[in-house]
Amino acid sequence: MADKYLVQPDIEFINELRATGGESLKSCFQCATCSVACPIAPDRKPFPRKEMIAASWGLKDKLLSNPDIWLCHNCGDCTAQCPRGAKPGDVLAAIRMKAIKEYARPKFVADAINKGKHLPLLLILPAVIFIVIGLLTGFLDFTPERVHGEIVQAEFFSQWLVDIVFVPLSIWVVVIFAMGLKRFMDDIHKNAVAEGKTDKQTIDTKGFLAALVRVIPAILKHSRFSECSENNDRATPHMMVLFSFIALFIVTAVFFITLYVFGIHGPYSQLHPVKILANVGGIVLIIGAALLMKQRMDKTDEVSTYKDWYLLWLVLGLGVTGMLTELLRLADAAFLTYLIYFIHLMLAFHLVAFLPFSKLAHLVYRTVAMAYNEYSGRESSNA
């Protein structure tokens, strides 16, 4: 006997999806071509047909707790094969952004991040924070400082000032993700049990962590992208951006430790191994972001929304301002060095502070969803 489900359509949810990239939703007539065409959909309860049906009916709760919306990599195969032009990949992308807003609190921050009209205020916010704290603490010094004849931008924005802002900011991000992921894990497990995607009744922490370790190599290699035919060329620039962020995170962590543990201050030689990693990471970040932007402009059949371009311009801006700061410092252009470094810090603030609320949060939610899918035994099941 089939399970019964009380349908409670949410018209507002449907309208929000259609306004944020899923305007083609109502073109779907549920033929299931998308689920057949998708090369990465599991055999057991494949997507995205069931998600398209739920979205058409406005079943918000059923969709936002569904781990399958994160297993989709928006590779475009389903959209290319859809006989009605319903663009299932774009619809699922819109659903994912709604899920990010649902799990990241406070919600008004997510609303501000994903609406272009709030961008001027968001750009001003970090500048005000840095300047006010810098003037109150005395860590903001407009006098050029030099070490061994070289400009040191950290003497303009003292390293203490940067860390006073970014350390609490990082803690804020971790707390928001922790609270969101707790609800996210509970919801996707309930969904999987209710829809017969798993036989496990509870989540074993040790087993889940083991599954997480198993999926990390696939994430780093972008194995799923390689299975797609329409957008598999997106894998390379996507990997470039991912690995550059990893490299730059390592660089930041190393310099943080050398400064506060060993008391070693910069500037560092250009031949320093960590400095080389930083330079390579910055160059790769710029190239990867530029390629992603070009590919998005070339794909005129795919929906591009404000949230997509906000993230791409942010990533490109971080790479460009980071490299320009270093080049201008080496060129002994003090004023321009400080100016570009200031802009770089503002962009870095955006990346960190708004990470749980922006499209970039998919790095966390998709990783957890893929680990849960591995843990659930769904892929290996013959059911």
Buried (B, 14 or more C-beta within 10 A) or exposed (E): EEEEEEEEEBEEBBEBBBEBBBBBBEBBEEBEBBBEBBBBBBEBBBBBBBBBBBBBBBBBBBBBBBBBBBBBBBBBBBBBBBEBEBBBBBBBBBBBBBBBBBBBBEEEBBEBBBBEEBBEEBBEBBBEBBBEBBEEEEBBEEEBBEEEEEBBBBBBBBBEBBBBBBEEBBEBBEEBBEBBBEEBBEBBBEBBBEBEBBEBEEBEEEBBEEBBEEBEEEBEEBEBBEBBEBBBEBBBBBBBBBBBBEBBEBBBEBBBEBBEEEEEBBBBEEEEEBBBBBBBBBBBBBBBBBBBBEBBEEBEEBBBBBBBBBBBEBBBBBBBBBBBBBEBBEEEBBEBBBBBBBBBBBBBBBBBBBBBBBBBBBEBBBBBBBBBBBBBBBEEBEE
